Every structure is written in structure tokens, then in C-alpha cells.
Amino acid sequence: MKHYEVVQSLSALAQDSRLAIYRLLVQAGEAGLPVGAVADRLKLPGPTLTAHLNILRHAGLVRDTREGRSIRCRADYRRMNALLAFLTENCCGEPTSTCAPACTTTKRKHP
């Protein structure tokens, strides 16, 4: 990933609503979400959501497809992974396990 692409991606995510939109789309998985569903879940007016989505699209973080009269948005996982790889490329020296992303799972207690 080129330096200017990283700056563009991080700049796009450096705003509360855009970060919330992006995280929602990442959580939605490859199926993505219709624009209307994103607006409903995040309580964003249509014009505001459109402006934010345009910035995320321009940064390459979100892609969309038209489905009849609606538009379905998806996070671009290839771009997300490239951004994460760039950010951790020279991480911590040795051993690298100290800076690897950690996923936590919440264990349920059985009643």
C-alpha cells in the first residue's frame, strides 16, 4: 500500500460517523448492508450518510453495488487488510507476537 493511500484511508476513518459506518459494514460481513439499513441503525440523515459514504468510497474502504432501486454497501476487506499490514509492517522488532492483533472472545457462563 502506498503512503498516500494509507493517509487517505486513515483520514477517512478519523471522524466519528465514518468510523461507525465502517465498523458496521465490517461487522455485516461480505453481504454488506443496504444504505437504508445503515441510516436506520446509525440514525443518520440520508444526505449526511451519502457524504460520509462518498468519502469512504473515495478512500477505497467501501464499495457498493446497485440492487434494483437500492444500493448495498460493503467494507473492502482487501483494502482493510492492506492498511493493517502497512501499520504493523515494522512492528515491535522481535518477537512480533507482542504486536499481533488480538481477538478476544467472550465466554458465556452457562446458567
RABEL-V624446 format. One record per residue. N is the residue number from 1. RES is the residue in one letter. PHI is phi in whole degrees, -180 to 180 (* if undefined). PSI is psi in whole degrees, 0 to 359 (999 if undefined). BURIAL is 1 if it has 16 or more other ideal C-beta (glycine too) atoms within 10 Angstrom, else 0. Layout:
N RES PHI PSI BURIAL
N RES PHI PSI BURIAL
This chain:
1 M * 136 1
2 K -80 152 0
3 H -55 314 0
4 Y -65 330 0
5 E -69 322 0
6 V -64 313 0
7 V -61 317 0
8 Q -63 317 1
9 S -66 313 1
10 L -66 323 0
11 S -63 318 0
12 A -64 326 1
13 L -86 353 1
14 A -87 46 0
15 Q -151 136 0
16 D -53 308 0
17 S -67 319 0
18 R -66 321 1
19 L -64 319 0
20 A -64 318 0
21 I -61 312 1
22 Y -63 315 1
23 R -62 320 0
24 L -62 317 1
25 L -69 324 1
26 V -63 316 0
27 Q -66 330 0
28 A -69 340 1
29 G 81 193 0
30 E -64 336 0
31 A -68 332 0
32 G 67 195 1
33 L -143 147 1
34 P -66 150 0
35 V -55 319 1
36 G -61 323 0
37 A -68 321 0
38 V -63 314 1
39 A -60 316 1
40 D -65 314 0
41 R -68 324 0
42 L -100 0 0
43 K 55 48 0
44 L -109 136 1
45 P -66 150 0
46 G -50 308 0
47 P -62 323 0
48 T -67 314 0
49 L -61 317 1
50 T -59 315 0
51 A -62 316 0
52 H -65 317 1
53 L -63 323 1
54 N -63 322 0
55 I -67 317 1
56 L -67 323 1
57 R -65 314 0
58 H -61 327 0
59 A -80 353 1
60 G 82 11 1
61 L -88 337 1
62 V -130 140 1
63 R -128 159 1
64 D -143 162 1
65 T -136 145 0
66 R -84 133 0
67 E -127 90 0
68 G 68 242 0
69 R -95 358 0
70 S -115 166 0
71 I -120 130 1
72 R -105 127 1
73 C -104 145 1
74 R -137 146 1
75 A -71 141 1
76 D -89 98 1
77 Y -67 330 0
78 R -63 315 0
79 R -66 318 1
80 M -61 314 1
81 N -67 325 0
82 A -65 321 1
83 L -65 314 1
84 L -63 319 0
85 A -63 318 0
86 F -61 315 1
87 L -67 331 0
88 T -107 8 0
89 E -55 317 0
90 N -114 37 0
91 C -72 125 0
92 C 59 1 0
93 G 67 229 0
94 E -114 145 0
95 P -76 149 0
96 T -80 350 0
97 S -64 338 0
98 T -72 340 0
99 C -116 9 0
100 A -68 142 0
101 P -58 137 0
102 A -111 125 0
103 C -99 131 0
104 T -108 145 0
105 T -117 140 0
106 T -91 123 0
107 K -88 133 0
108 R -85 140 0
109 K -90 131 0
110 H -80 137 0
111 P -65 999 0
